[in-house]
Amino acid sequence: MSKMKKVLAIVGPTAVGKTAMSIKVAQNFNGEVISGDSMQVYRKLDIGTAKITDSEKQGVPHHLINIRDITERYSVADFIHDATEQIAQITSRGHLPIIVGGTGFYLQALLDGLELGGDQYTDDGLRKKLYQIADTEGNMALHNRLASVDPKAAAQISANNVRRVIRALEVYRKTDHLFSDQTNNPQPFDSFVVGLNTDRKLLYQRINQRVDIMMKSGLIDEARYLFNNGGTELQAGKGIGYHEFYDYFAGTRSLEDAVELVKKDSRHYAKRQLTWFRNKTHPAWYNVIEHPDDKDQLILDIDKWLRKKI
């Protein structure tokens, strides 16, 4: 019998049907859902995050939803800790952990054991100084500092990728170890990643329709709640579907333009999500929207994976 915990992941771009598919899968395999969405952790942000409702859950347990106030941060390191704990508990109950969401880095960090994704190396004072160097002396000056201490990392990171250069310098300053020497520690999971996708034009139509439905459901009220509570400075306030309204509240953008911007940003995000999943997590792809029979094949493939011993 395998000692590795089975972990199923259902990923894909926004509005592709992950929630509905996850319920079907959970019902078939006695599963419990772990949210892999960086915004669904926040309380009172329900509409803009497309948070599953109690009725939609159909009795399937869900985890890592509504666990933070909007004023609190939630990092990928937090997710790794919380998700690992939930996986252990769900497995101990004889159930299947199912990670569902569109935050690709969360899933990659969990399954690949990435050490550098969280805030454990962050020093706000140091980070501010490094950004000041980039601003006053230029990106290349910052990159040269990295090259002097970790030439291998400098050779792999573009000088224009300031965020990554700073991360490498932070690791060196905080640990006295080279960023280039960091290794991944894969988690002891036997994972199967299911990817949902559909025709790009159809996906974009679904995204636009979803935003219209969100507006009718009160999205603007959630955005105003964020704005009135310091949303421009909060991690929670940077989410798509919220920050686009801030200029409207400030009187510098029309409501119509704000809504169109939400749709545009959502479409662009979906494109980035697909690129990430293709390049980083390599899912088994299914198009359950245009090809409903794919749902049956998906169930069969999951069953085959669950029966496989490693």
N, C-alpha and C positions, 0 to 999 in steps of 0.2 A: 504493500500500500504506500502511496506517495506521501512524503512528509511535507511537501510543498502545498501551501494553501491555494485552492482554486479561486481565482478572481476574474470575473467577467467585466469587461468595460464596453459600454455603448457610447460611441462618440459620433460627432458629425457637426455640420454647421447649424446655426440657429434656424429654427422653423422647419426642420427636416423631419420631425416626428419622433424624436428620441424618447420623450416622456411616454407617449402611448405605447411604443414598442417595449419600453422597459417594464411596463405593467404586465404586458402579455408574457414576456420572458419570465418575470418574477413569479407569475401565477403558474407557469409551466414547470418551473424548477425550484419552487419553494425558496424564492430569493428575497433579499432585503436590499433596498437601494441606498447607496451612499452618493450624495450629491458631489459632483466634481465641478461645480460652478463657483467661480470666485465671488459672485455677487449674491447668490442665494443664501449665503451665510447671514446676511443682514436682515434684521427684523424690520417690519413695516415697509419693506421694498418688495412688494408682491407682484404687481402688474408688470413693471418694467423688466423684471428678472424672469418673467414667465414661470413663476413658482407654481408648482403643482398644488392643486387644491385638495382638501380632505376628501371630497367626493371622488376626485380623479384617482386618488391613491387606491381605491377599491380594497382597502384593508391591508395593502402592502406597506410594511414598515419603511420609513425613510429617515435618513440620518444626515447630519451636518447642514441642516436647514434651520434658519432662525437661531443662530448660536452667537451672534454678535450684534451689538448696538452700532448704529451708523458712525459713531465717534471712534470706534475701535478699529485697529488694523487687523488684517488677517493675511498672513504670508504663506508662501508655498511650504515653508518649514512647518507652520501650524497645520497645514493640510496633511502633510506626510505623517505627522504625529497622530492627528485625529483619525485619519483614514486607516492607518495601520492598527490602531486600537480597535476601531469598529470592525475591521476585517477579522481580527482575532475573536472578537465577541460573537460576531455573526457565524463564523465557522464553528465555534464551540457549541452553538445551538443546532448545528447540523444543517444550517441554511447556506445559500449561495450569496456571497457578496457581489453586488452589481454596481459598479461605478458608472454614473450617468452624468454627462455634462459636456460642455464645449470648451472648457479651459484646458487647452492641450498641454501646457507646461506642467500643470498640476499632475496630470496622468503620467507624463513622461518622467517627472521627478520621482513619483511614487514607484513606478515599475522598474525604472532604470537605476534607482538609488542615487540620484544626483545629490552631491554634497553641497553644491554652491548655489542652490536656488533660494535659500531663505535669508533671514536677516542676521544670522549668527555672526557674520563677519562685518556687519555694518556699524560704523562709528560716524554719527551725524557730523561731528566736528571735522573729522578727517575727510569725509565725503565732500563737505562744503569747501574745504581748502583745495581739494583736487579739482572740483568744478571751477573754482576761481582761477586756477592755473590754466585750465583749458580756455576760459573766457579771456584772460588777460594776455597769456603768452601763446595761445594757440594749441590746437589738438596735437600737433607734432611734438611740441615741447613736453606735453603730458606723456605721449607715447614713448619719447626718448627716456623718460624716467622709468617706464616699465622695461624698456630694452636694457637698461643698465643693471636691473636686478633679475629679470627673467626674460632673457633674449628669445627663448623658445616660445613663450606665450606671446611676446611682441611680434614674432614672425607669423603667428596664427591669427592675430587680431588686428584689424584695420585701425589706423589712427583715427579714422572718422567714426569708429564705433566707440565713442567716448564712454558710454555707460559700461561697456565690457572692459575697457582699459581700466576704468576706476575700480571695477569689481576685482580685477586681477591684482591691482595695487593694494586694495583693502585686504585681500587674503594674505598677501605677503606681509603687510604691516601688522596684521592682527595675530598671525600664526607663526611667522618666521619660516613658513613653508612656501614653496613656489606654487603659483596657480597651475603651472603646466605639469606639476607632479601630482595634482589632485586626481584621484581615481574614483570611479563610480562603484558603489557597493550595491549590486542588484538585490532587491528584496527577495525573500524566499517564497515567491509566488509563481504558480503555474497560471499564467494569464492568457486570456483569449480576448482580443480587441475586435469588436464589431463596429464597422463604420457604415453610417447611413448617408446616402447622397441621392441626388436626383438631377434631372436636367437643369442647367444653370438658369435658363429663362424662367422655368417653372418655380425654382427655388426663390428667385427674386420676387416673383409674383406673390408667393406665400409670405415672404418677409414683409412686403408692402401691406398685404391684407392684415397680417398680424399687428402691425403698427396701428392701422386704422381701428382694429378691434380694441387694442390697448387704450387708444385715445377715448373711445366710447366708454371704456371701463373705469376711467379715472386716472390715467397715467400722469396727466398734468398735475394732479393733486399731489402725487408722490414726488414729482420733480420739485414742486413748490415747497413741500415739506423739507426736502434736502436743502434746497436753496436757502430757506429761512433758518436752517440750523447749521450754517457754515459749509454747505456742500462744496463750494469752490475750493475749499482747503482740505476736504476729507477724501480718503481713499475711496470710500463708498460713493462719493459724489462724482467720481470720474467715469462712472459706468455709462455705456451707450443707452440712450433712452432717457437720460437725466440731464447730463451736462449741456445738451443741445438747447435746452429751454432757458438756460441762465440769462442769455442775452435778451430773450423775450421778456423775462421778468424784470430785467434792467431797462427795458424800453428801447432797445437798439435792434431788435429783430422782430419780424411779424410772426404770429403763431403759425401761419401757413408755411413760412420758410423754416421754422423750427421743426415742424413735423416732417417736412421733406428732408431735412438734414438728418433726422433720426433714421429715416428709411435709407438714405445714402450711406450713413455710417454703418448701419446694420448689414447692408449688402457688402460693403468693403470688408467688414469683420468676418462675414461668412466666407469670403474668398480667402482671407488670411487663415481662417480655421482649417479649410480644406488643404491648403498648402502645408500647414504644420502637421496635420495628421498623416498626410501622404509621406512626408519626409522624415518624420520623427517616430511615429507609432506603427506605421505600416499595417493598417487594419485589413480585415476581410470585408470587402465592400458589398453592400446590398442596397437595391433601390426599391423599397417597399411602397413607394408612392405610385410610381408608374407600373411597377410589376408586383402586384399583391402576392403572387405565388412565392416571391422571395421571402415572405414571412415564414412560410413552411420550411423552406430550405435553411433559413437562418436557425430555426428551432432544431432541425435535424443536425446541423453543424455543431450547435452548442451541445446537444446530447452526445454526439460523437466525441467531442472534446472532454466532456465530463467523465465519460467512460474510460478515457485513455489514462493509463497509469505511467508515471515517469519516476 
